[in-house]
């Protein structure tokens, strides 16, 4: 469930993905909803973060270790990453702020629970303007770690070598890119 003020939306998908780029392991979150009409206009909120949590110089024993604590921020701009933490797109992407995000890995496999309380702007009407409460509570999936660029042809050993400085690799299977538009992935066993 994603709720903006008094409007509730069903979740269509919720995914967490990581990627290894430039010496860091970065985490991204994507939450899509089912569309509905609000005040005669189609709403289909999409909450996301392309730079949720960049981690550099830390070795994780397990991919779940990164989520031992809540992620919080008040202002949406992430100084270190030089980008915003997260956005909510209803009519255009706007900041998610005053945020407390908990991602809880579920036992076994790649399932997660997402619990997110924050504030957001929509700017639709007087009732749905700025500084609105945002609540997201939903199960989701950890889809894996991207270890290459689109169309890059990696062997399993090359992919493991890129991943090894960041997280123990024993829980992952390698899925090579099958065509130029796909990314090589390491997915939870």
ChimeraX attribute file (.defattr): number of C-alpha atoms within 10 A of each C-alpha:
attribute: neighborCount
match mode: 1-to-1
recipient: residues
	/A:1	14
	/A:2	23
	/A:3	17
	/A:4	19
	/A:5	15
	/A:6	10
	/A:7	12
	/A:8	15
	/A:9	18
	/A:10	16
	/A:11	21
	/A:12	13
	/A:13	15
	/A:14	22
	/A:15	19
	/A:16	23
	/A:17	18
	/A:18	24
	/A:19	20
	/A:20	22
	/A:21	14
	/A:22	8
	/A:23	13
	/A:24	17
	/A:25	23
	/A:26	20
	/A:27	19
	/A:28	19
	/A:29	22
	/A:30	17
	/A:31	21
	/A:32	19
	/A:33	19
	/A:34	14
	/A:35	14
	/A:36	16
	/A:37	9
	/A:38	11
	/A:39	9
	/A:40	7
	/A:41	9
	/A:42	12
	/A:43	18
	/A:44	19
	/A:45	25
	/A:46	22
	/A:47	22
	/A:48	22
	/A:49	18
	/A:50	18
	/A:51	18
	/A:52	20
	/A:53	20
	/A:54	17
	/A:55	16
	/A:56	14
	/A:57	10
	/A:58	12
	/A:59	17
	/A:60	16
	/A:61	13
	/A:62	13
	/A:63	21
	/A:64	16
	/A:65	12
	/A:66	17
	/A:67	14
	/A:68	11
	/A:69	11
	/A:70	14
	/A:71	14
	/A:72	17
	/A:73	16
	/A:74	13
	/A:75	13
	/A:76	18
	/A:77	16
	/A:78	15
	/A:79	9
	/A:80	7
	/A:81	12
	/A:82	9
	/A:83	13
	/A:84	19
	/A:85	25
	/A:86	24
	/A:87	21
	/A:88	21
	/A:89	19
	/A:90	17
	/A:91	14
	/A:92	11
	/A:93	16
	/A:94	19
	/A:95	20
	/A:96	29
	/A:97	24
	/A:98	17
	/A:99	22
	/A:100	16
	/A:101	18
	/A:102	19
	/A:103	22
	/A:104	18
	/A:105	21
	/A:106	14
	/A:107	8
	/A:108	9
	/A:109	13
	/A:110	18
	/A:111	17
	/A:112	22
	/A:113	17
	/A:114	20
	/A:115	18
	/A:116	20
	/A:117	18
	/A:118	20
	/A:119	21
	/A:120	24
	/A:121	22
	/A:122	21
	/A:123	16
	/A:124	14
	/A:125	9
	/A:126	7
	/A:127	11
	/A:128	16
	/A:129	12
	/A:130	15
	/A:131	17
	/A:132	19
	/A:133	17
	/A:134	23
	/A:135	21
	/A:136	20
	/A:137	15
	/A:138	18
	/A:139	19
	/A:140	24
	/A:141	19
	/A:142	22
	/A:143	17
	/A:144	23
	/A:145	25
	/A:146	24
	/A:147	25
	/A:148	22
	/A:149	18
	/A:150	14
	/A:151	15
	/A:152	17
	/A:153	17
	/A:154	19
	/A:155	13
	/A:156	15
	/A:157	10
	/A:158	13
	/A:159	23
	/A:160	20
	/A:161	13
	/A:162	15
	/A:163	23
	/A:164	14
	/A:165	18
	/A:166	21
	/A:167	20
	/A:168	15
	/A:169	20
	/A:170	12
	/A:171	13
	/A:172	17
	/A:173	15
	/A:174	21
	/A:175	17
	/A:176	20
	/A:177	18
	/A:178	12
	/A:179	12
	/A:180	11
	/A:181	10
	/A:182	15
	/A:183	21
	/A:184	25
	/A:185	25
	/A:186	25
	/A:187	19
	/A:188	19
	/A:189	12
